[in-house]
Protein backbone atom coordinates (compact mmCIF):
# COMPACT_ATOMS: atom_id res chain seq x y z
CA UNK A 1 0.00 0.00 0.00
CA UNK A 2 1.24 3.49 -0.81
CA UNK A 3 1.39 6.50 1.43
CA UNK A 4 -1.97 7.93 2.48
CA UNK A 5 -2.62 11.61 3.08
CA UNK A 6 -5.50 13.80 4.13
CA UNK A 7 -5.72 16.97 2.04
CA UNK A 8 -7.08 20.11 3.67
CA UNK A 9 -7.78 23.81 3.27
CA UNK A 10 -8.07 26.46 5.98
CA UNK A 11 -10.41 29.44 6.15
CA UNK A 12 -11.29 32.46 8.24
CA UNK A 13 -14.23 34.84 7.83
CA UNK A 14 -12.52 36.43 4.83
CA UNK A 15 -12.18 33.20 2.85
CA UNK A 16 -9.47 30.64 2.04
CA UNK A 17 -5.97 31.20 3.44
CA UNK A 18 -2.56 30.09 2.18
CA UNK A 19 -1.18 27.00 3.91
CA UNK A 20 2.41 26.85 5.13
CA UNK A 21 3.43 23.99 2.82
CA UNK A 22 1.25 23.78 -0.30
CA UNK A 23 0.98 20.45 -2.10
CA UNK A 24 1.17 22.15 -5.50
CA UNK A 25 3.00 25.33 -6.41
CA UNK A 26 -0.02 26.40 -8.45
CA UNK A 27 -2.39 26.12 -5.46
CA UNK A 28 -1.26 27.88 -2.30
CA UNK A 29 -4.42 26.99 -0.35
CA UNK A 30 -4.25 23.17 -0.22
CA UNK A 31 -2.01 21.27 2.18
CA UNK A 32 -1.79 17.65 3.23
CA UNK A 33 -0.85 15.61 6.26
CA UNK A 34 0.33 12.00 6.28
CA UNK A 35 -2.09 9.70 8.06
CA UNK A 36 0.80 8.36 10.20
CA UNK A 37 1.04 11.85 11.71
CA UNK A 38 -2.58 11.75 12.91
CA UNK A 39 -2.22 10.26 16.35
CA UNK A 40 -4.98 8.76 18.50
CA UNK A 41 -7.71 9.54 19.20
CA UNK A 42 -8.42 9.54 15.47
CA UNK A 43 -11.45 11.75 15.54
CA UNK A 44 -12.46 15.08 14.03
CA UNK A 45 -11.52 17.08 17.11
CA UNK A 46 -7.96 15.77 17.20
CA UNK A 47 -7.52 16.18 13.43
CA UNK A 48 -8.67 19.79 13.80
CA UNK A 49 -6.13 20.35 16.58
CA UNK A 50 -3.27 18.80 14.58
CA UNK A 51 -3.99 20.90 11.49
CA UNK A 52 -4.34 24.07 13.56
CA UNK A 53 -1.00 23.48 15.26
CA UNK A 54 0.65 22.65 11.93
CA UNK A 55 -0.62 25.91 10.43
CA UNK A 56 0.10 28.09 13.47
CA UNK A 57 -3.48 28.73 14.59
CA UNK A 58 -5.03 28.57 18.06
CA UNK A 59 -7.97 26.19 18.44
CA UNK A 60 -11.05 27.52 20.18
CA UNK A 61 -14.49 25.94 20.62
CA UNK A 62 -15.79 27.74 17.52
CA UNK A 63 -13.20 26.25 15.16
CA UNK A 64 -15.08 23.98 12.74
CA UNK A 65 -14.05 21.05 10.54
CA UNK A 66 -16.05 20.10 7.44
CA UNK A 67 -15.37 16.75 5.80
CA UNK A 68 -16.98 17.85 2.52
CA UNK A 69 -17.51 21.26 0.97
CA UNK A 70 -21.27 20.73 0.70
CA UNK A 71 -21.74 19.69 4.36
CA UNK A 72 -24.36 21.85 6.03
CA UNK A 73 -22.92 21.37 9.51
CA UNK A 74 -19.40 20.77 10.85
CA UNK A 75 -18.29 17.40 12.14
CA UNK A 76 -18.69 16.64 15.83
CA UNK A 77 -15.36 16.52 17.67
CA UNK A 78 -15.94 12.89 18.70
CA UNK A 79 -16.72 11.72 15.15
CA UNK A 80 -14.20 9.02 14.28
CA UNK A 81 -12.21 9.08 11.06
CA UNK A 82 -10.72 6.10 9.22
CA UNK A 83 -8.01 5.73 6.61
CA UNK A 84 -8.68 2.26 5.21
CA UNK A 85 -10.57 3.39 2.10
CA UNK A 86 -9.39 5.33 -0.93
CA UNK A 87 -12.72 7.16 -0.63
CA UNK A 88 -11.88 8.55 2.82
CA UNK A 89 -12.73 12.18 3.53
CA UNK A 90 -9.95 14.41 2.21
CA UNK A 91 -8.31 11.47 0.47
CA UNK A 92 -7.44 13.42 -2.68
CA UNK A 93 -6.46 17.02 -3.35
CA UNK A 94 -9.55 17.67 -5.45
CA UNK A 95 -11.79 17.05 -2.42
CA UNK A 96 -10.00 18.44 0.64
CA UNK A 97 -11.53 18.77 4.07
CA UNK A 98 -11.95 22.31 5.41
CA UNK A 99 -11.02 23.82 8.77
CA UNK A 100 -12.73 27.14 9.50
CA UNK A 101 -11.33 29.54 12.11
CA UNK A 102 -13.84 32.13 13.31
CA UNK A 103 -13.19 35.85 12.82
CA UNK A 104 -10.34 37.33 10.82
CA UNK A 105 -7.72 35.35 12.77
CA UNK A 106 -4.45 34.76 10.95
CA UNK A 107 -1.62 32.30 11.60
CA UNK A 108 1.16 33.15 14.00
CA UNK A 109 4.49 34.36 12.65
CA UNK A 110 6.20 31.86 10.40
CA UNK A 111 9.85 31.19 11.23
CA UNK A 112 12.21 31.51 8.28
CA UNK A 113 12.97 28.36 6.28
CA UNK A 114 16.64 29.06 6.96
CA UNK A 115 16.24 28.89 10.74
CA UNK A 116 19.35 27.26 12.18
CA UNK A 117 18.35 24.19 14.20
CA UNK A 118 21.95 23.19 14.98
CA UNK A 119 22.64 22.39 18.61
CA UNK A 120 21.13 20.46 21.48
CA UNK A 121 17.42 19.97 22.18
CA UNK A 122 15.72 18.27 25.10
CA UNK A 123 13.23 15.47 24.32
CA UNK A 124 9.83 15.38 26.03
CA UNK A 125 7.46 12.79 24.52
CA UNK A 126 4.28 11.97 26.47
CA UNK A 127 1.34 9.61 26.03
CA UNK A 128 -1.98 10.34 27.79
CA UNK A 129 -0.20 12.86 30.01
CA UNK A 130 2.42 10.33 31.14
CA UNK A 131 6.16 10.80 30.43
CA UNK A 132 7.28 8.28 27.81
CA UNK A 133 10.64 9.28 26.28
CA UNK A 134 13.23 11.67 27.68
CA UNK A 135 16.67 12.55 26.36
CA UNK A 136 18.47 14.90 23.98
CA UNK A 137 18.67 15.64 20.26
CA UNK A 138 21.80 17.00 18.62
CA UNK A 139 20.98 18.51 15.23
CA UNK A 140 23.44 19.68 12.55
CA UNK A 141 22.28 21.83 9.62
CA UNK A 142 23.68 20.59 6.27
CA UNK A 143 22.02 23.30 4.16
CA UNK A 144 19.51 26.11 4.66
CA UNK A 145 16.66 23.57 4.94
CA UNK A 146 18.21 20.14 5.64
CA UNK A 147 19.84 18.60 8.68
CA UNK A 148 20.88 15.37 10.38
CA UNK A 149 22.26 14.43 13.78
CA UNK A 150 21.53 11.92 16.50
CA UNK A 151 19.27 11.40 19.50
CA UNK A 152 19.95 9.77 22.85
CA UNK A 153 16.83 8.83 24.75
CA UNK A 154 15.30 6.48 27.27
CA UNK A 155 11.81 5.03 27.65
CA UNK A 156 11.29 6.32 31.17
CA UNK A 157 7.81 4.78 31.35
CA UNK A 158 9.30 1.30 30.95
CA UNK A 159 12.45 2.07 32.91
CA UNK A 160 14.71 1.55 29.90
CA UNK A 161 18.37 2.53 29.57
CA UNK A 162 19.58 5.28 27.27
CA UNK A 163 20.15 4.38 23.60
CA UNK A 164 21.54 6.45 20.73
CA UNK A 165 20.16 6.56 17.17
CA UNK A 166 21.03 8.56 14.04
CA UNK A 167 18.71 11.23 12.66
CA UNK A 168 18.27 11.40 8.89
CA UNK A 169 16.06 13.05 6.25
CA UNK A 170 15.81 16.21 8.33
CA UNK A 171 13.95 19.01 6.59
CA UNK A 172 12.51 22.40 7.59
CA UNK A 173 10.09 24.37 5.39
CA UNK A 174 8.22 27.41 6.72
CA UNK A 175 8.50 26.22 10.30
CA UNK A 176 7.35 22.65 9.55
CA UNK A 177 10.12 20.31 10.69
CA UNK A 178 10.37 16.62 9.87
CA UNK A 179 13.00 13.93 10.40
CA UNK A 180 13.42 10.17 10.59
CA UNK A 181 15.25 8.12 13.15
CA UNK A 182 15.44 4.41 13.87
CA UNK A 183 15.44 1.83 16.61
CA UNK A 184 13.70 4.03 19.15
CA UNK A 185 12.13 1.94 21.87
CA UNK A 186 8.99 -0.14 22.10
CA UNK A 187 11.16 -3.25 22.27
CA UNK A 188 11.87 -3.13 18.54
CA UNK A 189 15.41 -2.10 17.59
CA UNK A 190 14.44 -2.05 13.90
CA UNK A 191 11.65 0.45 14.45
CA UNK A 192 11.48 3.43 12.10
CA UNK A 193 10.28 6.66 13.67
CA UNK A 194 8.94 9.68 11.77
CA UNK A 195 8.72 13.01 13.56
CA UNK A 196 6.59 15.95 12.37
CA UNK A 197 6.69 19.10 14.47
CA UNK A 198 6.21 22.86 14.18
CA UNK A 199 8.92 25.30 15.17
CA UNK A 200 7.77 28.07 17.49
CA UNK A 201 7.90 31.67 16.28
CA UNK A 202 10.89 32.39 18.57
CA UNK A 203 12.74 29.27 17.38
CA UNK A 204 13.15 27.93 20.92
CA UNK A 205 10.86 24.90 20.83
CA UNK A 206 9.23 22.40 18.48
CA UNK A 207 5.91 20.67 19.15
CA UNK A 208 3.99 18.00 17.29
CA UNK A 209 3.72 14.24 16.99
CA UNK A 210 5.83 11.12 16.56
CA UNK A 211 4.81 8.03 14.60
CA UNK A 212 6.56 4.68 15.08
CA UNK A 213 5.83 3.10 11.70
CA UNK A 214 7.60 -0.26 11.70
CA UNK A 215 5.97 -3.31 13.19
CA UNK A 216 2.69 -1.43 13.59
CA UNK A 217 2.09 2.29 13.98
CA UNK A 218 2.34 3.65 17.52
CA UNK A 219 1.63 7.33 17.98
CA UNK A 220 3.09 9.74 20.50
CA UNK A 221 0.64 12.65 20.24
CA UNK A 222 2.41 15.03 22.61
CA UNK A 223 6.04 15.67 21.63
CA UNK A 224 8.02 18.76 22.61
CA UNK A 225 11.66 19.57 21.92
CA UNK A 226 13.31 22.57 23.58
CA UNK A 227 16.64 24.27 22.87
CA UNK A 228 19.27 23.57 25.51
C-alpha angles and dihedrals in degrees: 000000000000129000115292124213138181112223118211146175128205129217143183128188090285095057138258119000131207114261122226095243113025119204092221128031089223093057116050094177102063123078134168139211127204112244089232087066092058102090127196135315086058097201137121094264094055093044088052091051093048093050092046092052091046091053096042099251130134116237117228130173091265095058107113134202121204119193092199132025092236095051111126094206134030122254119268113251092240094051107121122230127206134199102197097099131066085221093062118137110276091009095139134033093243091064108036125171116245131229114197121200114199121241125007092306115156131197121274120260113299115229115231118268087235094060108143110237094177115132140045127326130184117235120227113170118167136181120202089345093306122118110251111163128019130176142087139294123210111198128190121194112226095180138353091287108017133073146161136188138131141277131217114197146152133213095237092180090062095035093244127167123249117277131184126223134176122250117221141168091036113175136169123194121169092336095312107122126192135172142159129228133170144223095023111160134282089111092283115108090186093057117132115215125199119196124198117180141154122237114230119244091253092049093235101111143023124209133185141086142312125214122198099205106177121085091009129334116275117182129211101195098184113055124156129177120189130192113253 
